[in-house]
Amino acid sequence: MDGEKIKRLEEKAREIRRHIIRMTGAAGSGHPGGSLSSADIVTALYFEVMRIDPKNPRWPDRDRFVLSKGHAAPVLYAALAERGFFPVEDLLTLRRLGSPLQGHPDMKKLPGVEMSTGSLGQGLACANGMALAARLDGRDYRVYVLLGDGEIQEGMVWEAAMAAAHYRLDNVTAFLDHNGLQIDGPVAKVMSVEPVAEKWRAFGWDVQVIDGHNMEEILQAVEKARAVRGKPQMIVAETVKGKGVSFMENMVEWHGVAPKPDEVERALAELA
Amino acid sequence: MRKIATRDAYGEALVELGRENPDVVVLDADLAKSTKTIEFAKHFPERFFDMGIAEQNMIGTAAGLAAAGKIPFCSTFAIFATGRAFEIIRNSVAYSRLNVKIAASHAGITVGEDGGSHQSVEDIALMRSLPNITVLVPADAVETRAAVRAAVQIQGPVYIRLGRPGVPVLHGDDFHFEPGRAVTMRGGNDATIIATGIMVATALEAAGLLEQEGIGVRVVNMHTIKPLDEEAVIAAARETGVIVTAEEHSVIGGLGGAVAEAVCARHPVPVYRVGVPDVFGESGKPGELLEKYGLTAAHLADKVREAVTKKVGR
């Protein structure tokens, strides 16, 4: 694979991470941990994989991305801003009264947001609906969706998993941000979701397990997923919560707590 | 009088719409034969999706279809459509004002023998509490067809409440349906019954009984619970001095609640609510249940007689 491209994407992911730190720091609240863990996946999608046009956000043939784990809104906002959907300066209005950057994504307030999410477990069903619409309209766009590993404790996720396989939605590619932590502690302790790969496979999905911080692996997995016919695809991405900021990595405390000013400085220095 | 179930009219209306509008798609949750969406499925199999016994996923999928430009109609029994999937309706549909239509059948106690677990008497209250949703409760087959057509014209979520048993046909084919605009079914100045759904026919019957005693009752058909036709409500309060509401729904949070809220704020007069009292239902024949819970013309007439004596200033 093109080394220059990988380097460019890795640098972009670092910039996205810097935005996540700055935004949540400015907001004084938000979810840095799960935003950082999914930054490489989201960067790959928005800067290499997806067919989108920031100047025409409602273009009917665009690929769609549904952030089912909507509390990771900062990573989505950072990607959209960097991609040119709205000014980067606006990122600092996150969670402020009157801002289109709501605490969880709101499709009616911010261009580029494809589905309002945040209440966990709902995104995959919405992605399936978009994929069915693509089929009815004879359009070849694809729908990408990002789920959290704690999120798949919601029963509705499995209703949607079943339906995607039943309707053979091969235009749906899901990522599982498998960082192993949720608010109350390790996923394995709160309510184990293992074995995840086997579960999705048993539900009729094509499943790959990758290193979710290896840009090359992410891109290769997407390529392989696109070639799958007759099945939806799950890419289980092994990730680290808080990835890129040493004092946030694998710390459950950073699920939903914003960095204080000195912590912002330290984090940005690490991400420089 | 000719009787047709509103769900039958719904099934027919969907087929008509399917012919006219290629964006109309239909979803069901393993009840297509009961909800009558099976008619659409027969004509347009490629636009019909049975989602199995998974109501949350049905609504979420509809949200995605709507986000991609389709006009999905979702159907199942009212109890599951509004109860099981409530938070999905709230967050994936209403919050973003997505163009999802939920036409729920088997609402109210007239679902009958299935019993309290299946008798949805709180669906209007649930749907009415959500911003952006239009709540339609058609009174007969003609109104149902009109409501389904109107739902397609409305940009945004719509809840249509349908019933299981046949109900009298009240309207002629020239009936004009305007969402949010109540229909005065008959005039009268002594009291007003504001009724919705299958209780409109009952209200007309009650008004007929009272007419023989010289009590002139206005009957208002409130087919749209949200947005409520407040002007019709306030006119009734002002001109007749007392209101009795009638609905096959809990007395809490439905039509009666909506009318009382409007009257309290703008023109206080006594409002009496006839509906299912604050209890769960039970198994029985629809007629037996209507009798038990006081949803008959005789009971409604009694309530109006009582109400007239309590009119303000009399």
Chai-1 contact restraints between the chains, C-beta under 6 A:
chainA,res_idxA,chainB,res_idxB,connection_type,confidence,min_distance_angstrom,max_distance_angstrom,comment,restraint_id
A,M107,B,S96,contact,1.0,0.0,6.0,A-B,restraint_1
A,K108,B,S96,contact,1.0,0.0,6.0,A-B,restraint_2
A,S116,B,Y95,contact,1.0,0.0,6.0,A-B,restraint_3
A,S116,B,S96,contact,1.0,0.0,6.0,A-B,restraint_4
A,S119,B,N91,contact,1.0,0.0,6.0,A-B,restraint_5
A,Q122,B,G60,contact,1.0,0.0,6.0,A-B,restraint_6
A,Q122,B,I88,contact,1.0,0.0,6.0,A-B,restraint_7
A,Q122,B,S92,contact,1.0,0.0,6.0,A-B,restraint_8
A,A125,B,N57,contact,1.0,0.0,6.0,A-B,restraint_9
A,A125,B,G60,contact,1.0,0.0,6.0,A-B,restraint_10
A,A125,B,T61,contact,1.0,0.0,6.0,A-B,restraint_11
A,C126,B,G60,contact,1.0,0.0,6.0,A-B,restraint_12
A,C126,B,A63,contact,1.0,0.0,6.0,A-B,restraint_13
A,C126,B,G64,contact,1.0,0.0,6.0,A-B,restraint_14
A,C126,B,S92,contact,1.0,0.0,6.0,A-B,restraint_15
A,N128,B,T61,contact,1.0,0.0,6.0,A-B,restraint_16
A,N128,B,G64,contact,1.0,0.0,6.0,A-B,restraint_17
A,G129,B,T61,contact,1.0,0.0,6.0,A-B,restraint_18
A,G129,B,G64,contact,1.0,0.0,6.0,A-B,restraint_19
A,G129,B,L65,contact,1.0,0.0,6.0,A-B,restraint_20
A,M130,B,G64,contact,1.0,0.0,6.0,A-B,restraint_21
A,M130,B,A68,contact,1.0,0.0,6.0,A-B,restraint_22
A,L132,B,L65,contact,1.0,0.0,6.0,A-B,restraint_23
A,A133,B,L65,contact,1.0,0.0,6.0,A-B,restraint_24
A,A133,B,A68,contact,1.0,0.0,6.0,A-B,restraint_25
A,A133,B,K70,contact,1.0,0.0,6.0,A-B,restraint_26
A,M156,B,Q56,contact,1.0,0.0,6.0,A-B,restraint_27
A,M156,B,N57,contact,1.0,0.0,6.0,A-B,restraint_28
A,E159,B,A54,contact,1.0,0.0,6.0,A-B,restraint_29
A,E159,B,N57,contact,1.0,0.0,6.0,A-B,restraint_30
A,A160,B,N57,contact,1.0,0.0,6.0,A-B,restraint_31
A,A163,B,N57,contact,1.0,0.0,6.0,A-B,restraint_32
